[in-house]
Amino acid sequence: MKALWRPRPDRIAELRKLQRAFEHLSLRIATGSTFEAALRTPRERPRVGRRLSRQWVWLREAIARGQIPPRAGVEAFARLVEMQIYSLGQMQRHGLGAKIQSRVLGGVSLAAIAVLSFIMDTPLISATNLVALTLAGLGFVILSRIRRRIERHLWRLEWLLLWFYVGTLIEWGVTPAQALAQSQQWCELSSCVPRALRERVDLVARTLRTAEGAPEVTARDFAGIDPMDHEILTHFAQAAAEGLPTSALLKNYGEIYRRWLQKLLEECAEKSAYWNLVPLYFCFAPALMVVLLGQILISLTGSPP
C-alpha cells in the first residue's frame, strides 16, 4: 500500500479507464457474449500496477475454472477498482491538497522577502528580514501541524480497502479464513495503520486458519482507536468462527464505515480551512509587513535596521 499514499492524478485517470473497460466487458457478457469472446474485444489497455494485474489474473483463472460466474467476477473487479479510485481521490483531496496549500503560502512569503530586497536594493540579511523569516518559519510549522491533523485519518482508507477485499472474496465463494489471508497479501497494511489493529488482524487470521475460535477482545486492546475502526474485527471473527454469514456483515460495515469516514474527512477539511487562516494572518501577513516596514525604514534612514 505504500504507493497508495502517493496518489498521482495520472494513476487515478488510468484506474478510471480500467473501470470503464470492465464495465463494458460486463455489458458484453450481459448481452450474450461469452467471457472469452468479450476478452478478445479490442479495447484500450490502461497502465496499472503489478499488484492489481495479479489480482485480475487470479480472478480470470478462477472464472475459467468455473469457480466464479463471469459477469459476477467482472463486476466485482470493477467495484474493486472503483474503491481504489475512491481511496486515492480522498487521499489526494484531503492530504495532497493541504500539503500544496501550505507550500504555496510559505513559498509566496519567502519569495516576497527576496523580491522586495532585490527591488529596493537592500541587504537580504537584516534584522527585519530575520524577523520575517522567523515568522514565515513559524507559519510553516503551524501549517504542517494542520496538515497532519487531516493525514492522521487517511490510514482508515487502507482499512476500508482491506475489508472490501475480504468481502469481495467471500462473495466469490472463498472461506472467511482464506479471504482474510488472501486480502492481507493483496492489501498489505502500512505502518500508518495503528499497530494494535495490524496485530489483531494477524491474530484473527491465525485463529481462523487453525479453527481456534474467535479471539477475545477487550477495550484495552484498542486504546485510543475509535470503536468504528475495530468493532468489525470482533463481529467478523465471531461470525466466521460460528459459521454465520459474513458477506452481508462486511458489505453493511463497508457502507457505514465509508459514509462515516467521508464525513470525518470533510469535517477535518472544513476545520483546517479555518485553521489555515491563523498562519496566514498571524505569520505570513506580518512577515510581509515587517519586510515592507524594514524597507521603508532603510529608505528613510539609509541604514539597515
C-alpha positions in Angstrom: 0.0 0.0 0.0 3.0 2.4 0.0 2.1 3.6 -3.5 -1.4 4.4 -2.3 0.0 7.1 0.0 1.4 9.0 -3.0 -1.7 9.5 -5.1 -1.0 10.8 -8.6 -3.7 12.2 -10.9 -2.4 10.1 -13.8 -2.8 6.9 -11.7 -6.4 7.8 -10.9 -7.1 8.5 -14.6 -5.7 5.1 -15.6 -7.9 3.4 -12.9 -10.9 5.2 -14.3 -10.1 3.8 -17.8 -9.7 0.4 -16.3 -13.1 0.7 -14.5 -14.8 1.7 -17.8 -13.1 -1.2 -19.6 -14.5 -3.7 -17.2 -18.0 -2.1 -17.2 -18.0 -2.6 -21.0 -16.8 -6.1 -20.5 -19.7 -6.8 -18.1 -22.1 -5.3 -20.6 -20.9 -7.6 -23.4 -21.3 -10.6 -21.2 -24.8 -9.5 -20.2 -25.8 -9.2 -23.9 -24.9 -12.8 -24.6 -21.2 -12.7 -25.4 -19.0 -15.4 -23.9 -16.3 -14.5 -21.4 -13.5 -15.5 -23.9 -15.1 -13.5 -26.8 -15.6 -10.5 -24.6 -11.9 -10.5 -23.6 -10.9 -10.6 -27.2 -12.7 -7.4 -28.0 -10.2 -4.6 -28.9 -10.1 -2.1 -26.1 -7.7 0.4 -24.5 -5.2 -1.1 -22.1 -4.7 1.2 -19.1 -1.4 1.1 -17.2 -2.0 -0.3 -13.8 0.2 -1.6 -11.0 1.5 -5.2 -10.9 -0.5 -6.0 -7.8 -3.8 -5.1 -9.4 -2.8 -7.0 -12.5 -2.0 -10.1 -10.5 -5.4 -9.9 -8.8 -7.1 -9.8 -12.3 -5.1 -12.8 -13.4 -6.1 -14.7 -10.3 -9.8 -13.8 -10.9 -9.6 -14.7 -14.6 -8.2 -18.1 -13.9 -10.9 -18.7 -11.3 -13.6 -17.7 -13.8 -12.0 -20.1 -16.4 -12.2 -22.9 -13.9 -15.9 -22.2 -13.3 -15.4 -21.2 -9.7 -16.8 -17.7 -10.2 -19.6 -16.6 -12.6 -18.0 -14.5 -15.4 -20.3 -11.4 -15.1 -20.2 -11.5 -11.2 -16.4 -11.7 -11.2 -16.0 -8.9 -13.8 -18.5 -6.6 -11.9 -16.8 -7.4 -8.6 -13.4 -6.4 -10.0 -14.9 -3.2 -11.4 -16.2 -2.4 -7.9 -12.7 -3.1 -6.5 -11.2 -0.6 -9.0 -13.9 1.9 -8.0 -12.9 1.5 -4.4 -9.3 2.2 -5.2 -10.3 5.3 -7.2 -12.3 6.5 -4.2 -9.4 5.9 -1.8 -6.8 7.6 -4.0 -9.2 10.5 -4.6 -9.9 11.1 -1.0 -6.2 11.0 -0.1 -5.4 13.4 -2.9 -8.2 15.8 -1.9 -7.6 15.8 1.8 -3.9 15.0 2.1 -2.1 16.3 -1.0 -4.3 19.5 -1.3 -3.4 20.6 2.3 0.3 19.9 1.6 0.3 22.0 -1.6 -1.6 24.8 0.1 1.0 25.1 2.9 3.9 25.1 0.5 2.3 27.7 -1.7 1.6 30.1 1.2 5.0 29.7 2.7 6.8 29.9 -0.7 5.0 33.1 -1.6 6.1 34.7 1.6 9.7 33.7 1.3 9.8 34.8 -2.4 8.3 38.2 -1.4 11.1 38.8 1.1 13.7 38.1 -1.6 12.0 40.1 -4.3 11.4 43.2 -2.1 15.1 43.2 -1.0 16.2 43.0 -4.7 13.8 45.7 -6.0 14.7 48.1 -3.2 18.4 47.2 -3.4 18.6 46.5 0.4 20.6 43.8 2.2 18.9 40.4 2.2 20.3 39.6 5.7 19.0 42.2 8.1 17.2 42.3 11.4 13.8 42.9 9.8 14.3 40.1 7.3 15.4 37.7 10.0 12.2 38.5 12.0 10.2 38.0 8.8 11.9 34.7 8.1 11.2 33.6 11.7 7.5 34.4 11.3 7.4 32.6 8.0 9.1 29.5 9.5 6.6 29.6 12.3 3.8 29.7 9.7 5.3 26.6 8.0 5.3 24.7 11.3 1.7 25.6 12.0 0.6 24.6 8.5 2.4 21.3 8.9 0.6 20.5 12.1 -2.7 21.4 10.5 -1.9 19.1 7.5 -1.1 16.3 9.8 -4.5 16.6 11.5 -6.0 15.5 8.2 -3.4 13.0 7.2 -3.6 11.1 10.5 -7.1 9.9 9.4 -6.0 8.7 5.9 -4.9 5.3 7.2 -8.6 4.4 7.5 -8.8 4.3 3.7 -6.4 1.4 3.8 -8.5 -0.2 6.5 -11.7 0.2 4.4 -10.0 -1.2 1.3 -8.8 -4.3 3.2 -12.3 -5.2 4.3 -13.6 -4.5 0.8 -11.2 -7.2 -0.4 -12.3 -9.6 2.3 -16.0 -9.1 1.5 -15.4 -9.4 -2.3 -13.5 -12.7 -1.9 -16.2 -14.1 0.3 -18.8 -13.2 -2.3 -16.8 -15.2 -4.8 -17.1 -18.3 -2.6 -13.8 -18.1 -0.7 -14.0 -19.1 3.0 -13.6 -16.2 5.6 -10.2 -17.6 6.7 -8.8 -17.8 3.2 -10.4 -14.4 2.3 -8.7 -12.6 5.2 -5.3 -14.3 4.5 -5.5 -13.5 0.8 -6.6 -9.9 1.4 -3.6 -9.4 3.7 -1.4 -10.3 0.7 -3.3 -8.1 -1.8 -3.8 -5.2 0.6 -0.8 -5.2 3.0 -1.5 -2.6 5.7 1.3 0.0 6.0 2.8 1.3 9.2 0.4 4.2 9.2 -2.3 1.8 10.4 -2.3 1.6 14.2 -0.2 -1.3 15.4 -3.0 -2.7 17.6 -5.2 -3.1 14.5 -2.5 -4.8 12.4 -1.6 -7.2 15.2 -5.3 -8.0 15.8 -5.9 -8.7 12.1 -2.9 -11.1 12.2 -4.3 -12.8 15.3 -7.8 -13.2 13.8 -6.3 -14.6 10.6 -4.3 -17.2 12.5 -7.1 -18.3 14.8 -9.5 -18.7 11.8 -6.9 -20.8 9.9 -6.4 -23.1 12.9 -10.1 -23.1 13.8 -9.3 -22.0 17.4 -12.5 -19.9 17.6 -12.8 -16.1 17.9 -10.1 -14.4 20.0 -11.1 -12.4 23.0 -11.1 -8.6 22.5 -11.1 -6.0 25.2 -11.3 -2.2 25.1 -7.7 -2.0 26.3 -6.5 -3.7 23.2 -7.6 -0.7 21.1 -6.8 2.2 23.4 -7.1 5.5 21.5 -8.8 3.9 18.5 -12.4 4.7 17.6 -14.8 1.8 18.1 -15.9 2.3 14.5 -12.5 1.1 13.4 -12.2 -2.1 15.5 -15.7 -3.4 16.0 -15.6 -5.2 12.7 -12.8 -7.4 13.9 -14.9 -8.8 16.8 -18.1 -9.3 14.7 -16.2 -10.8 11.8 -14.2 -13.2 14.0 -17.2 -14.3 15.9 -19.4 -14.8 12.8 -16.6 -16.7 10.9 -15.9 -18.9 13.9 -19.6 -19.8 14.4 -20.1 -20.4 10.7 -22.5 -17.5 10.3 -22.8 -15.5 7.0 -20.1 -12.8 6.8 -20.7 -11.3 3.4 -23.7 -9.2 4.4 -21.9 -8.1 7.6 -18.9 -6.8 5.6 -21.0 -5.2 3.0 -23.0 -3.3 5.5 -19.9 -2.4 7.5 -18.2 -1.1 4.3 -21.1 1.2 3.5 -21.4 2.5 7.1 -17.7 3.0 7.5 -17.3 4.7 4.2 -20.0 7.3 5.0 -18.6 7.8 8.5 -15.1 8.3 7.1 -16.2 10.6 4.4 -18.0 12.8 6.9 -15.0 12.7 9.2 -12.6 13.8 6.5 -15.0 16.6 5.3 -15.3 17.9 8.9 -11.5 17.9 9.3 -11.1 19.7 6.0 -13.6 22.3 7.0 -11.9 22.9 10.3 -8.5 23.1 8.6 -9.8 25.7 6.2 -10.4 28.0 9.2 -7.1 27.0 11.0 -5.2 27.8 7.8 -6.2 31.5 8.4 -4.1 31.5 11.6 -0.7 31.3 10.0 -1.9 33.5 7.1 -2.9 36.4 9.3 -0.5 35.9 12.2 2.6 34.7 10.5 2.8 35.2 6.7 1.0 38.6 6.5 3.0 40.0 9.5 6.2 38.7 7.8 5.4 40.7 4.7 4.5 43.7 6.8 7.8 43.6 8.7 9.7 43.4 5.4 7.8 46.4 4.0 8.4 48.4 7.1 12.0 47.4 7.1 12.4 48.6 3.5 10.7 51.9 4.4 13.0 52.4 7.4 16.0 51.7 5.3 14.9 54.2 2.7 14.4 56.9 5.3 17.4 56.3 7.5 19.8 54.9 4.8 21.0 52.1 7.1 19.5 48.7 7.7 17.6 48.3 10.9 
